[in-house]
Amino acid sequence: MAEPPLTPIYLQLFLYSEQFSMDSHIDSLIELCRVAKQLRIYPLITLNGEVSPHLNLVMFKLNKLGKTVSMVDVS
């Protein structure tokens, strides 16, 4: 039996970078990785419209934990 198509989870975590610590971001994403085959995180900006200050370090730490991490332009 074929697997059903993936249903993307659109997580707005990075919007709240000022309200939540980098460790909170990492912990949340690790937990989501545990239960999901794939995560699509959008948007990667804060409420001020700037790229989240946590983004690069979160990607680095998840990669170091063996997770495949990439950014894909969807425009």
C-alpha positions in Angstrom: 0.0 0.0 0.0 1.4 3.4 -1.0 2.0 5.9 1.8 -0.3 8.9 1.9 1.1 12.2 0.6 2.9 14.4 3.2 0.8 17.1 4.8 3.0 20.1 5.5 3.0 21.7 8.9 3.3 25.4 8.5 4.9 26.5 11.8 5.1 30.2 12.6 7.6 29.8 15.4 10.2 32.2 14.0 7.7 35.1 13.9 7.9 35.1 17.7 11.7 35.2 17.9 11.6 38.1 20.4 9.1 36.3 22.6 10.7 32.8 22.6 14.4 31.9 23.2 16.6 30.1 20.7 16.5 27.0 23.0 12.7 27.1 22.8 12.8 27.1 19.1 15.3 24.2 19.0 13.3 22.1 21.5 10.1 22.7 19.6 11.6 21.7 16.3 13.3 18.6 17.8 9.9 17.4 19.1 8.2 18.1 15.8 11.0 16.1 14.0 10.2 13.2 16.3 6.6 12.9 15.2 6.8 14.2 11.6 8.6 12.9 8.5 9.1 16.4 7.1 8.7 19.9 8.4 8.2 23.0 6.3 8.7 26.1 8.4 7.2 29.3 7.1 7.8 32.2 7.6 11.4 32.5 8.7 11.0 36.2 9.6 10.0 38.0 12.8 7.0 40.1 13.4 9.2 43.1 12.3 9.8 41.5 8.9 13.4 40.7 9.6 15.1 37.3 9.2 14.9 35.6 12.6 18.1 36.0 14.6 17.7 32.4 15.7 17.6 30.9 12.2 21.2 30.2 11.4 22.0 28.7 14.8 18.8 26.6 14.9 19.7 25.2 11.5 23.2 24.5 12.6 22.1 22.7 15.8 19.5 20.6 14.0 22.0 19.7 11.4 24.5 18.7 14.1 21.8 16.4 15.5 21.6 14.6 12.2 18.6 16.3 10.8 18.6 17.3 7.1 18.1 21.0 7.0 17.7 23.2 3.9 16.1 26.5 2.9 14.1 26.4 -0.3 13.0 29.5 -2.2 9.2 29.3 -2.7 8.7 32.6 -4.5 
